[in-house]
Amino acid sequence: MRLLKLALISAIGLFLLLTAISLLIPSSVRISRAIDINAPRAAVLPFVQEGMNWGKWNEYLVQEKGQWQNKRQWQGSRYAISLKTKSDSMVQSVWTPMKGKEFESVYSIMEPRPGIITVQWYFNFHLGWYPWEKFGSIIYDRQVGPVMEQSLTHLKQLVESNQ
């Protein structure tokens, strides 16, 4: 009986300790990647602004093999995408996984020098207080970052080859 009581108290103490440590981890995480494209803004915008063109370069859509329901809604087997806003400098969308919380995706389009367009892509994740969510967010960059880099490289190749 004492051993069972000790195990229960230890488990509760460990959970409380992990919860306290997880409170030090931010509740918002942003994963960001950017690439410079040697092309005019007019050559880049159609590939970034129009969701239906994302399947030509965005690895998440290429791997998922989903389809656009209309110009603003994409449905795959693992997640859905809804385009929210778009302008000459930004495209915002919401990605909703079949399991898990929705998160925001943003493409920011800047022109630091004439003829050079910088496309920055970032995901914003908002986490709850649960320790497993917070600790899990530590590896988001390693999971999401390489796919984002590969996608942006494909975008650069696509735009620069279409000039």
Protein Blocks (a to p, Z undefined) as FASTA:
>chain_A
ZZmmmmmmmmmmmmmmmmmmmmmpcfbdcddddddddddfklmmmmmmmmmlmmmmpmkl
mmnopacfblmbccdfkbccddfbdcfkbccdddddfbdcddddddddddfbghiacddd
dddddddfbfklmmmmmmmmmmmmmmmmmmmmmmmmmmmmmZZ
